[in-house]
């Protein structure tokens, strides 16, 4: 069975938690990014099945990454702590 490759682009405090949770669910984590520049690079070059994106990564909004993933027809989910 294929283990889905996941990339997560989250604030630093959530990166370790998300890695543990995803691995517990049987996913392999292909990449992590705690800043927008790394997230953009992964969005362009990454080999992953889907992405988990925090809307606000260290004070910068993730929407440029969303644009890239949409152009690549790459599935993603947005996460936010905003209420």
C-alpha positions in Angstrom: 0.0 0.0 0.0 1.2 3.5 -0.9 2.1 5.7 2.1 1.0 9.2 1.1 3.8 11.8 1.0 2.7 15.0 2.8 4.3 18.4 3.0 3.4 20.8 5.8 4.0 24.5 5.9 3.2 25.6 9.4 4.5 27.9 12.0 7.5 26.5 13.8 5.5 25.5 17.0 3.2 23.2 14.9 5.8 21.5 12.7 6.9 18.8 15.2 3.3 18.1 16.3 2.1 17.8 12.7 4.9 15.5 11.8 4.2 13.1 14.7 0.5 13.1 13.9 0.9 12.5 10.2 3.4 9.7 10.8 1.0 8.1 13.4 -1.6 8.1 10.6 0.7 6.3 8.2 1.9 9.2 6.1 5.5 9.9 5.3 6.4 13.6 5.5 8.1 14.6 2.3 9.0 18.2 3.4 8.3 20.8 6.1 8.7 24.5 5.9 8.4 27.0 8.7 8.8 30.1 6.5 7.3 31.3 3.2 10.4 31.1 1.1 10.9 27.4 1.9 7.2 26.8 1.3 7.4 28.4 -2.1 10.4 26.3 -3.1 8.6 23.1 -2.0 5.5 24.1 -3.9 7.5 24.5 -7.1 9.8 21.5 -6.7 8.3 19.2 -4.2 7.2 15.6 -4.9 4.2 15.0 -2.5 0.6 13.9 -2.6 -0.9 16.7 -0.7 0.0 19.7 1.4 -1.2 21.1 4.8 -0.8 24.9 4.8 -1.1 27.3 7.7 -2.7 30.5 6.4 -0.2 32.7 8.4 3.4 31.4 8.4 5.6 33.6 10.7 3.6 36.7 9.8 3.3 36.0 6.1 0.3 34.7 4.3 0.5 31.5 2.4 -1.6 32.4 -0.6 1.3 32.6 -3.1 1.9 28.9 -2.3 -1.8 28.2 -2.8 -1.5 29.7 -6.3 1.3 27.5 -7.2 -0.4 24.3 -5.9 -3.6 25.2 -7.8 -1.6 25.6 -11.0 0.0 22.2 -10.4 -3.4 20.7 -9.6 -1.9 19.6 -6.3 -4.4 18.9 -3.4 -4.0 20.9 -0.2 -5.8 21.9 2.9 -5.6 25.3 4.7 -5.2 25.4 8.5 -5.7 28.5 10.6 -6.0 29.4 14.3 -8.1 32.5 13.4 -11.6 32.5 14.8 
